Amino acid sequence: MWWLPGIFRDVTLIHRPAGGLTDFFVHADFEPSESDHTVGTGLLRVDTDVPARLSVPELGITDHPADQPVDIGCVTGWSAEQPRLYDGTLATEGEQVAIRIGFRTVSIVDGVLLVNGRRVLLRGVNRHEFHPDLGRVIPEETLRAELLLMKRHHINAIRTSHYPPDPRMLALADELGFWVVDECDLETHGFGYNGWRRNPSDDPQWTDAYLDRMRRMVERDKNHPCIILWSLGNESGIGVNHGAMADWTRRRDGSRPIHYEGDYACRYVDVYSRMYSSHAEVDAIGRHAEDRHPDADDALDAKRRGMPFILCEYGHAMGNGPGGLLEYRELFEKYPRCQGGFIWEWLDHGIRSHTADGREYFRYGGDFGEELHDGNFIVDGLVFPDRTPSPGLVEFAKLIEPVRVEFAGPAPGSAAAPSPGRRTVRLRSTYDHAAIADAMLRWRVAVDGEQLGAGETTVPPIPAGGTVDLDLKDLPAPTGEGECWLTVTVESTVDTAWAAAGHLLGDGQVRLAAACRAALPAPLPPRTGELIELGAGRFDPADGVLRGLGELTLTGPRLDVWRAPIDNDKPYRAGWRAAGLHRMHHRTDEVRPTAAGLLVRTRVAAASRDAGLAVEYRWSAHGDLLRLVVSVVPQGEWLVPLPRLGLRLALPAALEHVTWFGGGPGEAYADSRQAARIDRFSATVDELQTPYVFPQENGNRTAVRWATLLDGSGHGLRVEGAPSIELTARRWTSEQLAAARHTTDLVAGDAIQLNLDHAQHGLGSGSCGPAVLPRYELRAEPVTFEVRLRAI
């Protein structure tokens, strides 16, 4: 975060009336009914420092002594999914005060955190308060827009990292519906750099100061139903002062459990919390098989194993990423004890700036000449500084969508497959409390992205955590030789406080028919001369590189293993550079025309390194199509995974209009591709770029079956995978991208750099958390892949 001086919150001098309220504490407990957990019995009491009368007209409460409990026959409980509030009034001799009441009960039963008797799964973000133009001051319209954006991306929880938020934020969380972990303004992180010597957390001289901060938070925020956990602070070591804070808080408000990640032995807390635990560790915790902490005796160890587990920080969203979120979700859903967590973090903290010629960019640490700074470690959010969603937010939203679309039954083409005109769709609610009602299912059948038919059907109410099955009938039969997909979306049909009707609740796809690839005509023989001609292709006889295709001038393709490192590549960057992957050379060993085409053999390696890649290019021409089969065999000892493995070629800059059939519409990578759907998409090369504040590898389109890159007249190149490729197109090289420090450093060149990859290394969370899961590492192994090129 930026350390900025000044007063950022309202400071108000108020003249209070005689007999006015100085303080009140709303206690609104909820006991759900057995038949419907969203409604039940409410018990209401309001503690006041002077005598007061309570009125809640909607509940039939009129002028009731505030401190006398009221049993309310039937109320709707408050939850993040159904944030039901009741408006009331407290009246004293000197004034009337409006209050908003949400009935809910937080408890821990059998090691599971419950709200209103139901397990909750926290699909949350850590939220700092920052504005790219106004610093720590957040205008109210920005604050509301921010929380609406969270709701529209299905986020249900906020950790107020690392201080109590602007109180307007909590009022909005009550109104819109968020589970909130309210965190005390306490962090002594800097002492960690000096072995925690003289850390105030374990110094009794600081007890009153610690208690003062905790008291001020609890007293200010205690009447907000959205708050379900009190947090003692962040990264402050552990000491007796944390115990004092926890003890006071339990005495003042026993209705909310205590959180603090730094209490690894769980001496003072009620929930077990960790940061950036690996998937393997979360799995062990889910099985109650985590390692014993050295500071814990038998009793503390048993206590911790019986606690709910929350990842207060995970999924480090710095630059391109995070990856591996699907596997975290699977663990949260597998183990009742593992109750989700909070992505680090919501927002990039860039400061809006402009170059001398007026181009906008965002500054980060060190851009003002600071002696000490964290570089771009403050641009690590799911939204850019202007609060534009990043691909990471789109991916997270897909993973936590309220309705999960599943396709029941056997695979298409099997003997037991359903008839072509019929399909069963299962809709699964991921809500913990509220039923999903007022929804419409829309379906679309398309071949290679061209629509064959579409329809819709009303979705019956889906109970929280439940399913409904719907039969889609009269689906059009696949036609032609293309690839046929059924796409299903579920949308709301009513306006809500946070989204208009038509808001996407979930989607899914199933392939109805694979493509029928026609057999290629017999290969054409090569013709030798100043250039080697093979069909429409023209090759350099010295190095075997393609120089032209029909009327199109190009250079490549050649094997490429380098990508501009992403922030989450931190665990690999040093190894990649030590292996010389950023400076690979291509040695031509053989260029030989054959009866079937052209054979080119090369070795790709870095100077002074004995590990390399033996690469064989087998070209053949079939009519106007060039077919390339690439075989790669690692040589020597490879100690690091590859950033990417594929082909790079340079095209004329005018070929800026891209259409593709494959994954989209946004970027996707091996461990971050759940939001990509298979369809036909179009964009310009500039629109394919993701403007990360700190430039890095971006813009990959996954599972591309074919793509065209055309100029304004419709001339250009068609590329095809066999069956698919990963595609990236940009106006600068990977080397130029890796050298840039701000978006304004990237200057368009005179060519479009096109990558056609067999695969890329995953993303992970390695800028602060776990590296890429082994299944998504791109290991140097023998591989053969194919691409096809045609001039248009």
N, C-alpha and C positions, 0 to 999 in steps of 0.2 A: 504494500500500500504506500501511497505518498504521505510523507509527514508534512503537513501543512499547518501553519499557525492560524490562530483566530478562533472566533466563536461561530459555530455553524448552526446551532439550534436556537429557537426562540428563547429570549430572556424577557420575561414579562413581570412587571410590578402590578400586583392586583390589590385593590382595596376590598377587603372581605366584609360582608355585612355582619352585624351583631347576631349571634345565634346561628351563623352559617356553618356548613360542614367543612371541617379540615381534612377529614379522611373517612372513607367507607370501604368495606370489603364485601363483595357480593359472593355468597356461597350458593351455587345452583347445581346441586347434585342430581344425578339422573339414574333411574333404575329401569332398564329396558324391559318391555313385556316379553313373555316367552314366545308369542306368536309373531311379533314384528319388532325387531330390535331397534327400529328407527323411532318408535314411539314408546312411551312408558310413563312412569310416575316421576314427577319432579319434586324436589324438596328445596325450598327457597328461604334463605335468611340473609339479611344484610346487617353487618356490624357497622355501627356509626359511632363517632366520637361525641355527638350530641344527640338528644332524642330526635327521631325522625319517623315519618310516616311513609309507607310504601304503597304505590299504586301501579298496577300493571293491568290496564283495562282489558286487553285481549285474554287475560287469564282470570278475569273476574275479581281481581284484587283491588280493593279501593280503601285508601286511607288506613292501611293495616300497620300496626307497630312494626317497624323494620326489623328489630332484633328478635322478634318472635317467629319461629319457623312456620312456614306455610306448606302443608301437604297439598300438592296440585294433582288433581285426578289424572289428567292425561296431557302430556306435552310432547312435542317433537324434539328429539335430541339434536344437539349441535355436533356436526362433524365437518371435516374438511370437504367432504363430498356433498353435504347437505347442511350448509351453514345457517341454520335457523336461529334467528335472533328475535327476542321479544323486547319491545320498548316499554320502559317504565319510568317512574318519577320518584325521587326522594324529596320529601318536603320537610323543612324545619320552620321554626318561627321566622327565620330571616331570609329563606330562599327556597327555590326549587331547583333540583339538579336532575337532568335527564341521564338515564342509564340504559345500557343495552345488555341483555341477559341471554346467555347461551347455556343450556342445560347439558352438562356432560360430566363424566366421571373417568378419571385416569387411575389405572391400577396395574399391578404386576401380579399375575397368577401363574403358578407353575413355571416360572422363569420366562414368561411372555408378557410383553407390554400390551395392555388392552386399553381401548377407549370405548366407553359404553358397552363393556363386556366383549368387544370384538378385537381380535388381533389387528394391528395396523402395520402396514408396510410403507416405510418412509421413502418416497420417490422425490428426493429433495436436492436442494442446492445450498451452498454457502453464499451468503449475500453480504458484500461490502457496500457501503454507501459512497458513491463517487459519480461525478458528472464530468464529461470531457472538457467543458467550458467553465463550469462553476465550482470545480473542485468538490469539496465535501458537502456543498449545499445542493439539495435535491428538490427542485420545484414540485409542487403537489401534482401537477399534470404529468410530470415525468414519473413520479412514484406510482401513480395509478396505472399509467401505461405499462410500466415495468411488471407489476403484478398481474395485469391482464395478459401480458405476453407469457408469463409463467403458466397461468391457468390454461391458455390456449395450447400450450405444449405439455399439458397434463401433469405438471409439477404439483405436488401436494404438500410439500414441506420446505421450511426455510430454517436454516441455522443462522442466527444473527451474528456472523463472524465479524469482529470479535468484541462486540460491545452492544449494549442495548440500542435498538434502532430508533430512528425518529418515531415518536409515538403515533404519528399518522399512519405509519406502515402497519402497526399492530391493529389499529382500527379497521384498516382495509383488509387485513388478514382475517379478522372476525367476520367481516361482511362477505368477502369472496370465498373464504374457506381455505386455510392452510394450517397444517400442524407446524407449530413454531417451537424451536429450542431457543430460549431467550438466554443470551450469554452475557455474563458479567464483563465489565470493562477492565479486564485484568490480563496482562501478558508480561512476563519477565524473560522473554525469549533470549535477550541479549546475554543474560548470565550463563546460558548454555555454552556460549563460545569460550567461557572461562571456567569450565568444569563445574558450573553452578555454585561457585564460591560466593558466599555472602548473599545468596538468593533470599529475597525478603519472604518467600513463602514459608520458610521454616524459622523465621526470626520473630519472636513474640513482640518485639518493638513495633512490628508492622501489623499486629492483629487488628487494632482499631481501624487502620486504613483499609484493610481487606474487608472488614465487616461493613464499613461505611459504604463501600462500592456495592456490595451485595445487597445491603438494606435498601439503598436508593433504587436499585433495579426492581427488587421485589415489590416495594411499596408503590412505586410508580405504575407497574405493569400488572399487578395481581388480579385485576378485574377483567382481563382479556381471556375469553374461553379458548382462543387459538393456541395459547401457550400450554404445552403439555409436559415440558421438561424445563427445569432451571439448570443452567450451566454455570459452573464456578469460574469459568474463564478459559484461557487457552495457553498452552505451552509455557507454563510457569513452574515447571518442576512439580514437586509435591512436598507438603509440609503441614505443620500443625495449624497454620492459618486456614488452609483449605478445610480442615476438620471443623474449625470454629465457624466458618461460613456455612458449611453443611448443617451443623447442629442448629444454628440460629434459624436457617431457612425452614428446617423441618418443624421447629416450634411455631414459626409464624404461619407457615402454609404447608400443612401435611398432605395436601391434595395432589401435589405434583412430585414425581421422582426427581432425584438429583443426578446430573451428568457432569463428568469432567474427564476428558480423555487421558490426561497426564497421570491419573491415579491407576497405574497399571495393576497394582495389587488389589484394587477395588476396596480400599480401606474405608473411604468416606462416601462412596457413590452407590446408586441403586441400579445403574445400567453399566454394562461393560462396553467401553468405547475404544476404538482404535482408529488410526489414520493409515491409509494406503496398505492395508494388509493384502497379501497376495491371495489369489484364488485358492491356493492350497491351504493357506492358513485359515481362511474363512470356512473352508470345508471342514477342517479339524475343529474349529470353534463350533460349527453347527452340530458336530458329533460329540460335543463336550470333551474333546480329546486334545485341546490346546496345551501347549507347554506350560508348565508351572512357572510362575514368576518367582525369582529368587527372594524377593522381599515378603512373600506370602507364606504364612504358616498353614497348617492343615485346615484350620477353620476358614481362613481367608480364601484359600484355594477352592474349597468346597463352595463357599459363598459365591465366588466369581463364576464358577461353572454353572451355577443355578440362576444366573442373571440373563436378561435379554442382551443381545449384542447389536450394536449400531456402529456403522462406519461413519464417523462424523466427518471424515474427508476421504474421498476415493475418486478414481476416474479423473486424473489431473488434466484439465481441459486447456492446456497450454499449447497454442498454435494448432497444428493439425492433430486432432484427436479429441477425446481419448478413444483408445481401442479396448476391446475385451469387456465391454459393458454387458453384452448378452450373457456371458458366463457368470458374471456377478448376479444378474437377475435370476438365473437358474438356481444359484445357491440360495438366494433369498427366498425363493419359492419352495425349495426342497426342505429347508430346515426352519421349523417354527421359531427357533431362537434368533435366527438371523433376520433382522427386521429392517433391512435396507440401510439407507444412509444418504449422504449429501455429497454431490459432485463438487470438487474444487475447480472452479467456482463459477459464479453467475456471470461476472462482468470483466471485460478487459479494462484496465485502468489507464488507458492512453490519454494523453493531453493533446487536444486538437491543435494543430499547428499548420503553417503554410510556408511553402518555399517562396523565394523572392519573386517568382513568376506566378504565384497564386495557387499552386497545386497543394491539395490538402494531404496531410499525413498525421500520424499520431506519435508523440514522443513517449519515451519510457526512460527507465533509470539510466543515468549517465549522460543524457542528452542536454543537461543544463550545467555540465561541468562539476557535478558533485564528486566529493572525495570518496565517499562510501555510497554504494548503491547496489541494487540487485539486478541491474540490466533490465532485460525484458521479462523478468520473473513476475512483474505485475500485470502482464497481459496474458492471463491464463484463464479466460472465461468462456462460457458458452455463447455469449453475445459480444460483438465488437463494441468499442467504446461508444459508438453512437446507438448502441442497443439493437443493431441489426443481427438477426440470428446467424450463428455459424453453422456449418455442417454438423458439428458436434451436438448442437441443440436439436437439430432435425433428427439425428440418430437416436438421441436420448428419448425424444418424444415418441418415436416409433416403438422403442422398447417398453415404454411405460403406458402405452395407449390403453384407454379404458375398455375397449372391446378388442379381443384377439380373435382374428378370423382363422378358422381351421377348416380343412376339407376332409370330411370323413370318407371312409371306404377305401377300396384298393386303388392301386395306381392305374392311370389311363393305359389302355392297351392290354391289360391283363385279362385273363379269362373271366374273372369275376367283376370286371369294371362296370360301372353304371352305363346305361345307354347314353349315346352321344348327346341327346337332348335333355338330360336330367343330371343334376348334381346336388348332393347334400352338403350344406354349409353349416358348420357349428360355430356359434358366436359365444365366446366365453368372456364374462365380465371379470375385470381385475379390480373392481371396486371392493372395499372392505365393509362399507356401510350401506350406501344408497343403492337402490335398484336403478337400472338404466331403462328409462322409458322415453317415449317420444323420439323414436329413431326410425330411420329409413335405410334399408339395404338397397344399394344400386349395383347392378352388375353390367359388365361389358365383355364381349367376346371379340377378339381381334386377331388377325393373322399378320405377322410382321408389322404390327402396329396399326394396321388398317382395320377399322371397325366392321364387324359382320353383323352385330346386333347388340341391343342394350335393353335393360328393363329395370324394374324396381319392385320392391315389396315391403310392406310395413313390418317392422320388427316388434314382436310382443315384448312386454317388460321382461328384463333379465334380472333376476335377483342378484344381490351382491355375491360375488364369487361363484355364481351359477352359470348355466349354459342353456341355450335354446338351439334346436336344430331346425333349419329351414330347407325345404326342397325347392331348388330352382328348376323350373320346367321350361320346355320349349326353347332350350338353348340352341342356337344355330349350329349346324354340323360344320366342322373344319372343312375348308375348301382349299384347293391348290396345293402347292408344295411347301408353303411357308410354315412358320412355327406359330401355333395357335395357343393363346392364353386367355383364361378367364380371370378377370380382375373384379374383386368385390370391395366396395367401400361401404362403411356404415356412418351415416351422418345424422346429426341432430335435426329435429324438425321444428324446434321452438327456440325463440331467443332466450338467452340466459343473461345473468348479470355480467358475464365475462366473454360471451361470444354470440354472434348472430346465428340464426338458423342456417343449417348447411355446414356447420363446423364438423370437421372430420373426427370421428371417435375411434376409428380403426380401419385397417384394410388388409387385404391378403390376395394372393394369386395362386393359381395352379395351372400347370401346362396341360392342355387338352390333347395336343398333337405335336410331335417333333417335326422338324423340317425334313423334307425329303430332298437331299442334295443330289442333283443330277450328276451323272457320270461325266467326267471331263473328256473332251475329244483327245485324240492322239497327240502327243507332244510334237512340236515343230522342231526341226533341226536348227542349230545355230549357224550364223553366217559370220565369217571372220573377215576382218579388214582393219581399218584404222581404229574402229571400235568393234567389239563383238556384239552382233545383233542377234537377239533371241525374241522372236515374235515382235511385239511392239517395244521391247526393251533394248536399251543400248548400254553396254558395259565397258568400263575401262579395262583394257587387256592387262595393264600392269598390276592392278590391285583387285580386279574383279568387282568393283563397286558400280552399282547401277547409277547412270548419269542422266538417263532420259527414259520416258515412257510415252510413246505416241508423241504428241506435240508438247508434252509436259517436261520441263527441266527440273531435275531434283538431284540430291546427293544422298546416297545411302541405299538401303538401310544397312547399318552395321551394329554389331552387338553392343549393348549398353548395360552397365551394371551400376551406374552411379545415380543418386538422387540428391538434390539439395537437402541436407539433413533437416528433419523436423525437430522441434524442441523435445519431443518424446523419444527421439533417437539418442538421447544422452548416454544410455548404457553402451552404445555401439560406435559412437562417433570416433573416439580415439582409436579403436581397433580398425575401423574402416580406413582411416587415414594412415595408420601404421602399415596396413596392407597395400596402400597406394591405390585404393579403388577410385579415388578422385583424379587419378593421372594415368589411366590405362592407355597402353599403346597397342596398335594393331599391326602385327607382322604377317605379311602375306607369304604363305608357304607354297601355294599352288593355285593357278588359274587354268582350268583345263576344259575346253569344250568337249562334250560327249554326245553320243547319239541321242540321248534323252534330254540334253540341255547344256547346263554349265555347272561345273563343280569348282567351288572356291574354298580353299582350306586356309585358315589363319590361326595364329595364337594371339590371345589377348592377355596382356600382363603388364604390371608396373615395372619400371626400371629398378634394378637392384633387388627385386623380389622373386623368389623361385616358384611361388604359387601362381598358376595361370589357368587359362581356359582354352582348350583346343576347340575351335569352332569350325564347323563344316556347313557351308551354304550350298544347297542343291536347288538350282533354278531350272524351271521348265516352263515352256510357253504352250498354251492351249487356246488357240484362237487369239483374241485380244487380251487374254488374261495371263498374268505371270504368277506362277506358283512358286513359293519359296518354302523349303523345308530346312529348318535350322537344327543342327545337332550340337550339343555342348557337352564336353567332358572335362571335369576339373582335373588339373594336374598339380602335384605337390600337395602340401599340407594346408588346408583351409581351416583357420581357427575362428573365423567370424562368419556370420550369415551375410548374404548379399543384400544390398539395398533394393535392387531390382534386377530382373533378368528379362531382357527383351531387345528390341531393335529401335534405333533412332535414325531418322532421316530428316532432311531439310527440304522444305517445299517453298514455292513462291509465296510472298507475303499476301498476295491478292486472294489466296484460297482461304478466306476467313469465315465462310459460312459452313457450319458443321451440322450434319444430320446423322443420327445413329440409331440403330435398333439394338437395344441392350439395356443395361442398368442405368437408371437415372431417376429424376432429372439432375440431382446433385452429385458431388464427388462421393466416392466410396472406396474402401480398402478392405483387405482380407478380414480384419477383425472389427470393421465398422461399416457394414453393408446392409444392415437390416432395413434401412429406410429406402434402399434402391429397389425400384420395381422395373420389370421388363416391359418396355414399350418403345415407341418411336419418339425421339426428341430432336429438337433443333436449337442451336445457339450459335452465337459468333465465338470466335476464338477468344476475344476479350471477355465475353460472358462466362466462359469456362473457367476463368481464374477465380480463386478465392483469395481476397486481399488480406491475408494475415498481416497483422501489424508488424511483426518480424517476418520477412519473406522466407518461405521454405516450400518444400515439395507440396503441391496441391493440385486439385482439378482432375484427378483420375476418374475416368468413367469405367465402370466394371462390367464384365461379362458382355462385352460388345460383340454382337454377331457380325455386323457390318457398319461401315460409316462412310460418308462422302464428305470431302472438303472441296468446296467449289468457290469460284469467283462470282462476281455479279452477273456474268453471262451464262453461268451454269457449266463452265468448264472446270476440270480439276481431276481429282483422284478418288477412286473407291477402294477401300480396304476391307478385307473379310478375314474373320478368324475361322479356325477349323478345330473346334467349333466356335471359340470365342477368344477375344484378346482384351487386355486392359489398355485404354486409350487416353493419352494426354497430349494436348496441343497448346503451345504457347509461343509468344513472340520473342523469347529469349532462351538462351541455353540453360541447362541445369547448372553449369558453372557460374554463369552470370547471376542466376537466382541464388546460389549459395553464397555469393560475394555480397549481395545486397543486404543492407541493414534496415532500410525503410522502403515502403512501397514506391516512393518517388525515386529510388535508385534504379528502378527497373525501366529501361528505355527500349522501346520496340526496335528490333533489328530489321534487316532486309529479307528475312526468311521466317517461315513458321517451322518451329522445331516440333516434330511429331514423334512421340514414343508409342510403339506398339509392343506392349509387354506380355510375356508369358505369365509373369507374376511379379508382385512387389512384396517386400517385407511388410509386416503388420505395423500398427501404430503404437499400441500399448499406452502406458502412463509413465514412461521412464523419466520424464523431466522431474518427477518428484516421487513417483510411486513405482509399481512393478513394471518390469520390462515386458516385452511381447511374449505371450504364451507360446510354448514350444510348437504348437500346431500351426502357428501363424508365422514362424520364423522361416525365412527363405534360405534354406541351406544349399551350399554348392554341391550339387549332385548331378549325375548324367541326366540329360533331359533332351527331348526332341519336341519341337512345336512347329506350327505351320501358319503362314499368312498368305493372302492372295491380293494382288494389286491389279487394278484396271484403270486406264485413263478414261475420263469422261469428256 
